[in-house]
Amino acid sequence: MIENFLSSWHLFHNSYLAGWLIGLILALIGVLVVARNQIFIGVAVSQASALGIALTIWLGAELPVGLLLGFTAESLSPAMAVVFAVIAALLTVPGGETGRETPEAITGWVYLFAGSAAILIVSHSPLGLEEIYRLLSSSIIGASAKDVWIFMVFLLFTAIFIGTSHRRLLLFTLDPAMAAAVGMKIKLWSLIIAAWLGLAVGLAIRTSGMLYTFGCLVLPALIAKSLCREVRAMFIVAPLVSLKAGVLGFILANHYDFPPAQMTVALLCLFLCLAWVWRRFRNELKWSP
């Protein structure tokens, strides 16, 4: 099994590396998403990113190249995916205005609007529909060396940001009122985290698709939440779980000829079930006489 995987390395090494790097990045950011109980925001931002790609495909088909400043739809779609993902993430930032809709309501609206609009925009374009369906179904195969370098740099900056700001991140995540009392600008931190989430999802979805992106964002963090007693430890456990599932998932997918993204997400779901069982067993032992 491992020999077969290694024999495919020279053909798909960029896809494997990009998939693992995406998993590590999203697992780190996902800890903040899960700790703040904003799980659904991931799929809404992913859907908005797909809307950006759909809009780019439509513009490329309807407008002459001159109106796109010489860019093609293919070259613009990654940037549009990131822009729409960041905008969607920023829209869900809680606000203090009286009468403003809750973040959950806005998140639901973003998901439903983006999901319906993306299909409507490309409904008369067979190639556009195929691209959107590819994003929805998830396919990591096809990542380039450029993608690998982009995600390596992004992972480095993410790790540095979390490493240098972990105390403030923990306080902001666990006790926003206390964070505000000690002088932290809650609105600014919310915007930074939302923008970082949108940037990560927008970059990832073009390469890995929606299922893999959303799965790696929330499942490793949920597993870490079941295994760890502190949020601090989740920043270590979540990426390790993501990497383990990614390596094992890609090996199994290669051996049994299954899609690697779906195999990895299925393994993460299995790991989460086992983590839930372990947490329940641990709690019963704790409270048993």
C-alpha positions as CSV (number, residue, x, y, z in Angstrom):
1,M,0.0,0.0,0.0
2,I,2.7,2.5,1.0
3,E,4.9,1.4,-1.9
4,N,2.0,2.2,-4.3
5,F,1.7,5.6,-2.8
6,L,5.4,6.3,-3.0
7,S,5.4,5.2,-6.7
8,S,2.7,7.8,-7.4
9,W,4.7,10.6,-5.6
10,H,6.5,11.8,-8.8
11,L,3.1,12.4,-10.5
12,F,1.0,13.8,-7.6
13,H,3.5,15.2,-5.1
14,N,2.3,18.7,-5.5
15,S,-1.3,17.6,-4.9
16,Y,-0.3,15.7,-1.8
17,L,1.8,18.5,-0.4
18,A,-0.8,21.1,-1.1
19,G,-3.6,19.0,0.5
20,W,-1.5,18.5,3.7
21,L,-0.6,22.2,3.9
22,I,-4.2,23.3,3.4
23,G,-5.2,20.9,6.2
24,L,-2.6,22.3,8.6
25,I,-3.6,25.9,7.8
26,L,-7.3,25.4,8.2
27,A,-6.9,23.2,11.3
28,L,-5.1,26.1,13.1
29,I,-7.7,28.7,12.0
30,G,-10.4,26.2,12.8
31,V,-9.5,26.1,16.4
32,L,-10.7,29.8,16.7
33,V,-13.8,29.0,14.7
34,V,-14.8,26.1,16.9
35,A,-13.8,27.7,20.1
36,R,-16.1,30.7,19.3
37,N,-18.9,28.3,18.2
38,Q,-19.0,29.7,14.6
39,I,-18.8,26.3,12.8
40,F,-21.3,27.2,10.1
41,I,-19.3,30.2,9.0
42,G,-16.8,27.9,7.3
43,V,-19.3,26.5,4.8
44,A,-20.8,30.0,4.2
45,V,-17.4,31.5,3.4
46,S,-16.7,28.5,1.1
47,Q,-19.9,29.1,-0.7
48,A,-19.1,32.8,-1.1
49,S,-15.7,31.8,-2.6
50,A,-17.5,29.6,-5.1
51,L,-19.7,32.5,-6.0
52,G,-16.6,34.7,-6.7
53,I,-15.3,32.0,-9.1
54,A,-18.7,31.7,-10.8
55,L,-18.9,35.4,-11.3
56,T,-15.4,35.4,-12.9
57,I,-16.5,32.6,-15.3
58,W,-19.5,34.6,-16.3
59,L,-17.5,37.8,-16.8
60,G,-15.0,36.0,-18.9
61,A,-17.7,34.7,-21.2
62,E,-19.8,37.8,-21.4
63,L,-17.2,40.6,-21.5
64,P,-14.3,41.2,-23.9
65,V,-10.8,40.7,-22.6
66,G,-10.2,44.5,-22.8
67,L,-12.8,45.2,-20.1
68,L,-11.1,42.7,-17.8
69,L,-7.9,44.8,-18.1
70,G,-6.2,42.0,-20.2
71,F,-6.8,39.3,-17.6
72,T,-8.5,36.0,-18.4
73,A,-11.2,34.4,-16.3
74,E,-8.8,31.7,-15.3
75,S,-6.2,34.2,-14.0
76,L,-8.8,36.3,-12.2
77,S,-10.8,33.5,-10.5
78,P,-8.3,32.8,-7.6
79,A,-8.3,36.5,-6.7
80,M,-12.1,36.7,-6.9
81,A,-12.4,33.6,-4.8
82,V,-10.3,35.2,-2.1
83,V,-12.1,38.6,-2.3
84,F,-15.6,37.1,-2.0
85,A,-14.5,34.8,0.8
86,V,-13.0,37.7,2.8
87,I,-16.1,39.9,2.2
88,A,-18.4,37.0,3.4
89,A,-16.2,36.5,6.5
90,L,-16.3,40.2,7.3
91,L,-20.1,40.3,7.0
92,T,-20.4,37.7,9.7
93,V,-18.4,39.7,12.3
94,P,-20.7,40.5,15.2
95,G,-21.6,44.2,15.5
96,G,-22.8,46.3,18.4
97,E,-25.5,48.2,16.5
98,T,-29.0,47.9,17.9
99,G,-31.3,46.1,15.6
100,R,-28.6,44.4,13.6
101,E,-29.2,40.8,12.6
102,T,-27.3,38.1,14.5
103,P,-24.1,36.7,13.0
104,E,-25.9,33.3,12.7
105,A,-28.7,34.9,10.6
106,I,-26.2,36.7,8.4
107,T,-24.1,33.5,8.0
108,G,-27.2,31.6,6.9
109,W,-28.1,34.4,4.4
110,V,-24.5,34.4,3.0
111,Y,-24.6,30.6,2.5
112,L,-28.0,30.5,0.8
113,F,-27.5,33.6,-1.4
114,A,-24.0,32.5,-2.5
115,G,-25.1,28.9,-3.1
116,S,-28.1,29.9,-5.2
117,A,-26.4,32.8,-7.1
118,A,-23.3,30.7,-8.0
119,I,-25.5,28.1,-9.8
120,L,-27.8,30.8,-11.4
121,I,-24.8,32.8,-12.8
122,V,-23.3,29.8,-14.7
123,S,-26.5,27.9,-15.4
124,H,-26.2,28.5,-19.1
125,S,-22.5,27.7,-19.3
126,P,-21.7,24.0,-19.4
127,L,-18.1,24.6,-18.5
128,G,-19.0,27.0,-15.7
129,L,-21.4,24.5,-14.2
130,E,-18.7,21.8,-14.4
131,E,-16.3,24.0,-12.6
132,I,-18.8,24.8,-9.8
133,Y,-19.7,21.2,-9.4
134,R,-16.0,20.4,-9.2
135,L,-15.6,22.8,-6.4
136,L,-18.6,21.4,-4.6
137,S,-17.4,17.8,-5.0
138,S,-13.8,18.6,-4.1
139,S,-10.7,17.4,-6.0
140,I,-7.2,18.0,-4.9
141,I,-5.6,16.4,-7.9
142,G,-4.1,19.1,-10.1
143,A,-2.4,21.4,-7.6
144,S,0.8,23.0,-8.9
145,A,4.2,23.7,-7.4
146,K,3.1,27.4,-7.2
147,D,0.2,26.3,-5.0
148,V,2.5,24.4,-2.7
149,W,4.8,27.5,-2.2
150,I,1.8,29.7,-1.6
151,F,0.4,27.4,1.1
152,M,3.9,27.0,2.7
153,V,4.2,30.7,3.1
154,F,0.7,31.1,4.4
155,L,1.2,28.3,6.9
156,L,4.4,30.0,8.1
157,F,2.6,33.4,8.6
158,T,-0.3,31.7,10.3
159,A,2.0,29.8,12.7
160,I,3.9,33.0,13.5
161,F,0.7,35.0,14.0
162,I,-0.7,32.4,16.4
163,G,2.6,31.9,18.2
164,T,3.2,35.6,18.8
165,S,-0.4,36.4,19.7
166,H,-1.6,33.2,21.4
167,R,-2.2,34.9,24.8
168,R,-4.4,37.6,23.3
169,L,-6.1,35.1,21.0
170,L,-7.0,32.9,23.9
171,L,-8.3,35.8,25.9
172,F,-10.3,37.1,23.0
173,T,-11.7,33.7,22.2
174,L,-12.6,32.6,25.8
175,D,-13.6,35.9,27.4
176,P,-14.2,38.8,25.0
177,A,-15.6,41.0,27.9
178,M,-12.4,40.6,29.8
179,A,-10.3,41.2,26.7
180,A,-12.2,44.5,26.2
181,A,-11.7,45.4,29.8
182,V,-7.9,45.0,29.5
183,G,-7.7,47.2,26.4
184,M,-8.0,44.8,23.5
185,K,-9.9,46.2,20.5
186,I,-12.5,43.5,20.1
187,K,-13.9,44.8,16.8
188,L,-10.4,45.0,15.3
189,W,-9.5,41.5,16.4
190,S,-12.8,40.2,15.0
191,L,-12.1,41.8,11.7
192,I,-8.5,40.4,11.6
193,I,-9.6,36.8,12.3
194,A,-12.5,37.1,9.8
195,A,-10.2,38.4,7.1
196,W,-7.6,35.7,7.9
197,L,-10.3,33.0,7.7
198,G,-11.7,34.4,4.4
199,L,-8.2,34.5,2.9
200,A,-7.4,31.0,3.9
201,V,-10.7,29.6,2.6
202,G,-10.5,31.6,-0.6
203,L,-7.0,30.3,-1.4
204,A,-7.9,26.7,-0.4
205,I,-11.2,26.2,-2.1
206,R,-9.8,26.8,-5.6
207,T,-7.3,23.9,-5.0
208,S,-9.1,21.5,-2.8
209,G,-12.9,22.2,-3.2
210,M,-15.6,23.0,-0.7
211,L,-15.9,19.6,1.1
212,Y,-12.2,19.3,1.9
213,T,-11.9,22.9,2.8
214,F,-14.8,22.9,5.2
215,G,-13.9,19.5,6.6
216,C,-10.3,20.5,7.4
217,L,-11.5,23.7,8.9
218,V,-13.9,22.3,11.5
219,L,-13.3,18.5,12.0
220,P,-9.7,18.6,13.3
221,A,-10.7,21.3,15.7
222,L,-13.8,19.4,16.9
223,I,-11.6,16.4,17.5
224,A,-9.1,18.4,19.4
225,K,-11.9,20.0,21.5
226,S,-13.1,16.5,22.5
227,L,-9.5,15.4,23.4
228,C,-8.1,18.5,25.1
229,R,-9.1,20.3,28.2
230,E,-7.7,23.7,27.2
231,V,-7.9,25.7,24.0
232,R,-4.1,26.2,24.1
233,A,-3.6,22.4,23.5
234,M,-6.0,22.4,20.6
235,F,-3.6,24.5,18.5
236,I,-1.2,21.5,18.7
237,V,-3.6,18.6,18.5
238,A,-5.8,19.9,15.7
239,P,-3.0,20.2,13.0
240,L,-1.5,16.9,14.1
241,V,-4.9,15.2,13.6
242,S,-5.3,16.9,10.3
243,L,-1.9,15.8,9.1
244,K,-2.4,12.2,10.2
245,A,-5.8,12.0,8.5
246,G,-4.4,13.6,5.4
247,V,-1.5,11.2,5.1
248,L,-3.6,8.2,5.9
249,G,-6.5,9.3,3.7
250,F,-4.2,9.9,0.6
251,I,-2.5,6.6,1.0
252,L,-5.8,4.7,1.3
253,A,-7.3,6.7,-1.6
254,N,-4.4,5.9,-3.8
255,H,-4.5,2.2,-2.9
256,Y,-8.2,1.7,-3.3
257,D,-8.7,4.2,-6.2
258,F,-10.9,6.6,-4.2
259,P,-11.0,10.4,-4.3
260,P,-8.4,11.6,-1.7
261,A,-10.4,14.6,-0.5
262,Q,-13.5,12.5,0.3
263,M,-11.4,9.8,1.9
264,T,-9.7,12.2,4.2
265,V,-12.9,13.9,5.3
266,A,-14.5,10.5,5.9
267,L,-11.6,9.5,8.1
268,L,-11.8,12.8,10.0
269,C,-15.5,12.1,10.6
270,L,-14.6,8.6,11.9
271,F,-11.9,10.1,14.2
272,L,-14.5,12.6,15.5
273,C,-16.9,9.8,16.4
274,L,-14.1,8.0,18.3
275,A,-13.2,11.3,20.0
276,W,-16.8,11.7,21.1
277,V,-16.9,8.2,22.5
278,W,-13.6,8.8,24.3
279,R,-14.9,12.0,25.9
280,R,-18.1,10.4,27.1
281,F,-16.1,7.5,28.5
282,R,-13.7,9.9,30.2
283,N,-16.5,11.9,31.7
284,E,-18.3,8.8,33.0
285,L,-15.0,7.7,34.7
286,K,-14.6,11.1,36.2
287,W,-18.1,11.2,37.8
288,S,-18.3,7.5,38.7
289,P,-18.1,6.8,42.5
